[in-house]
């Protein structure tokens, strides 16, 4: 039995509210599309934990922390080919051409048509990203930033190595 997937659009508008309103108007009446607005805590954990694929279609990013988080949860990721995303995922995610809606659509369809490919990406995501942004290794290399240390703690928590109580408090 083929299971219908839902599209969850999480987060607020980073640029203009008019784009978000346009999306909502296009999705009106389609119960397969959900708009959550800004999410955090347990709801964000549920979204990451239950995603079939995490998509970051950005044209402009700094260090994409949500992408690091998504990978640390073992998600198959689909990202635009901007350097800030492509350099993070290397060959461990699906990549589409920035601003190319047709390429994005094709890659999403490919992911839906090939669950074995998605599972392969999911199975390697967490280990890859946690190793790449490993606190101890980055200290040795001298390139860890304070901002990335939170992701390493998230990776450690996902693997059961530490608990939230063991995290240092600011």
N, C-alpha and C positions, 0 to 999 in steps of 0.2 A: 504494500500500500504506500503510495507516494504521499509524504507529509507536506502540507502547505507551510511555507515559511513566512514569517512576518518581518517587515522592515521596521526596525526601531531606530528612530532618529533622536539621539540623546544629546543634550547640551543646548545652550542658548545660541542666539545669533552672535557671531563674533564680529560681524561687519555692520550689517543693517538689519533692522527688524522687517523691512519690506521683503527681503528674500525669504525669510522664514514664513511670513504671511503668504507669499506666493506659493511656497511648498505646501502649506496647509490647505490652500484653496485647491491646488492640483490633486491633493489626496482626499479631499472631502468625499465622504460616503464610502471610502475603501477601508474596511475594518482590518485589513492586513497591514496597514501603516499606522504606527503609533509614534506620537511625539511626546517625549517625557519631560522636556525642558532640562534644566540643570539637575544632575543627580550626583549623589555622593553616598558614602556609607554602605548600608546593607543593600540598597537598591542597585548601586553601582557594582557591588560584588556579584549580585545576581545576574546583571547584564553581562559582565565579563565571563562569569562561570557558565552561562547558558548560550552564549553566542555561537552560531554556526560559523560565521566569519565576521571579523571586525574590519571596517572600512574607514580609512582616513583619506578623504579626497582633497586634501589641502593644496592650494597653490602657493601658500606661504606659511612657513613654520619656523620656530626656533627648534630647540631640542623637544621632540614630541613625546612628552611624558605619558600621555594616554596610550601611545603606541607601545612604549616600554611596558606599561601596566598590562595592556592587552596580551602581549606576548608572554609575560610572566604568568598569566593565567592559562597558557597553553592554547591560545587562539590562533587560527589561521588568519593572517592579515592580508588585506588588499590596500595598497598605498599608492599615492601618486609618485611619479618618478623624480620629484624634487630631491636634491641631494640630502636634505635633512632627514628624509624618510628612507630613501634608498640606501644610504650609508649605514643606517641603523639595522635594517633587515637583511642586507646583503642578498643572498640567494635563498633565504628562509621564508619568503613571503611572495605573494603575487603583486606585480607592479604594473600600473597602467600609465599611459601618457597624461601628464598634467593637463587639465582643462578639456580633455577629450572624452566627452560624454559617451560616445559610441564605444571607445576602447574600454571605458569603465563598465558599460553594460555588457560587453562581450566577456570581460573577465569575471563579472558576477555570474553570468550565465554558465560559463565554464566551471566555476566553483559549484554551482547547483547541479550541473550535469555529471560531475566527477567527484563524488564524496570520498573516494579513496585518495585522491590528491589532497583534498582538504584535511583528511585524517593524517596524512603524512606530514603536512605542514604543522598541524596541531601537535603532533607527537614530538616534534623537534623544537618548537618555539620556546618553551620555558627554559629548557636546558641551554639553548643557544644564547638567549638574551641574558640569563643570569650569569653565564660564564663570561660573556662579552663585557658586561658591566659589573664584574666581580670586584667588590670593595678591596679585598686583600691584593689581588693582582694589579688593580689600578694604583694602589698605594706604592707597590713595588715599581710600577712604571712612572709614578709621579704625575698621573694625568687625571685622577679622580676629582670631580668637583663636588661640592657639598650638595648641590641639587640632585646629582645622580645617586647619592648615598641612600636616599629614601627608596629608590627603586631596588637597590640591592637588598635592603631590609625587607621589602615586599617579596622579593624572590626567595629570601631565606624563610619568610613566614609561609609562603606557598609550599615550600618543600618540608615544612615542619621542623626546621632546624632551630627556630626561636619562636617565642610567642610575643604578642603585642606588649606584654608586661616587661619583656626583656629589652625593649627598645629604649634608648636613652631619651630622657625628657629634655625639652628646650627650656 
